[in-house]
Amino acid sequence: MPQPSVDTIVAVATAQGRGGIGVVRISGRRVETLACEILGKQTAARRATYGNFLDENGDILDQGVALFFPAPHSYTGEDVLELQGHGGPAVMQLVLQRCLDLGARLAQPGEFTRRAFLNNKLDLAQAESVADLIDANTAEAARSAMRSLRGEFSAAIHGLVDELVFLRMLVEAMLDFPEEEVEAIDTERRDTLLNSIRLRLQLTLDTAKQGSLLREGAHVAIAGQPNVGKSSLLNRLAGEEVALVSDIPGTTRDVIRQAVQIRGVPLHIMDMAGLRESADVVESMGIARARQTLHRADLILLLLDASKGLTAQDEVILAGLPADIPRLLVFNKTDLLDDSTAVSASVPFVRVSAKTGAGMEELRAKLLEAVGWHDQESGVFMARERHLRALALAQTHLNQAQTVLANAELFAEELRLAQRALNEVTGEFTPDDLLGEIFSRFCIGK
């Protein structure tokens, strides 16, 4: 694993713009020297010290609080100094420039957290959860990111690796003594362990998928004929008037995107032009764009007019939807029906009124179910696409191991590859270029 740089880095750790407080963070070997130059005195470890931040002539740049964290008991594992002053952009830049003049260099995006990873303060999954916690758009996403930061995801991975190591030890022992007869109890223990690991991995993968959904959200496309209430439904889901509503068919020409939250799960709702044949050039362009959008959706919500039922044109639209993308039928305008009027279809559907709000709670529940969300009593941890790929790869190797039980050498190799895939999640086996890609997405001050 690469070693962290020996130079000293500095960055403004608070968000851009004006604020009551601004923080300049410094990490590296020369922190104590910089602290003496800037503060004009020594600072006590882990104690807030109020004082002046000085320039090279001893003039005051700012006044604030300094916090010194000596290595290894700091965020990065190195000496760290935080200068907490006034949050104006000009004064922050003055303090930052003073640090640069004293020999520090500007930190790269995510470099503080990368140093924490390289100094074994965090594993890679925990380091990524720092960025996820900052970027969380919902309360549930923030809680899940904090679970990952606390190490719950990593603990699940380490538990799987420990079981795999034990199974590999058992298999290697069986390989080391080929001349001896392998007892039935050994093979039974091997099979029991393998099944236990596969089950535990499946549970971890399911939980990770939930975390990935919290992080990325799901894209839901509202499709249907013109004037069935697509824009009205978008407005109802969003809780505000984000799309123009008109009785004139073909009003929506472009794709309108709106982010909504349902039980803390982010959904990206896309309203688009009604699907039909049109001689209007501009509307035809919108319809073409709508069809392209359908192929990028995670779920297609086909909106129908309840007063007309499932028409022949609706059947044509339904048949033309991408076959590999889930769809949910929604009959709108139920406020125009009598209570005795029945609505039926050959596939599951929901009845709503975008005008009155009737049926919306059922629709929200169906939307979550359709995108794969289900509540978990123990909570979920945040996960990324690369985590899902690594877990799926480990699962593939374990499934392959099940098929080669009779060949101990091949079985042992599949177990080794499964362990390697799991170790990629926490960073035990991670290429340098992947590390660069991961940490480059962080903000500068982290």
FENHUUR-V318876 format. One record per helix or strand. SS is the DSSP state (~ for helix, > for strand). FROM is the first residue (numbers start at 1). LEN is the number of residues. If there is no record, write none. Layout:
SS,FROM,LEN
SS,FROM,LEN
This chain:
>,9,4
>,19,9
~,31,9
>,45,1
>,49,6
>,60,10
>,80,8
~,89,13
>,105,2
~,111,8
~,124,12
~,139,12
~,152,25
~,184,33
>,218,7
~,230,9
>,256,7
>,265,7
~,281,14
>,299,7
~,312,9
>,326,7
~,334,3
>,349,3
~,360,11
~,385,19
~,408,19
~,432,8
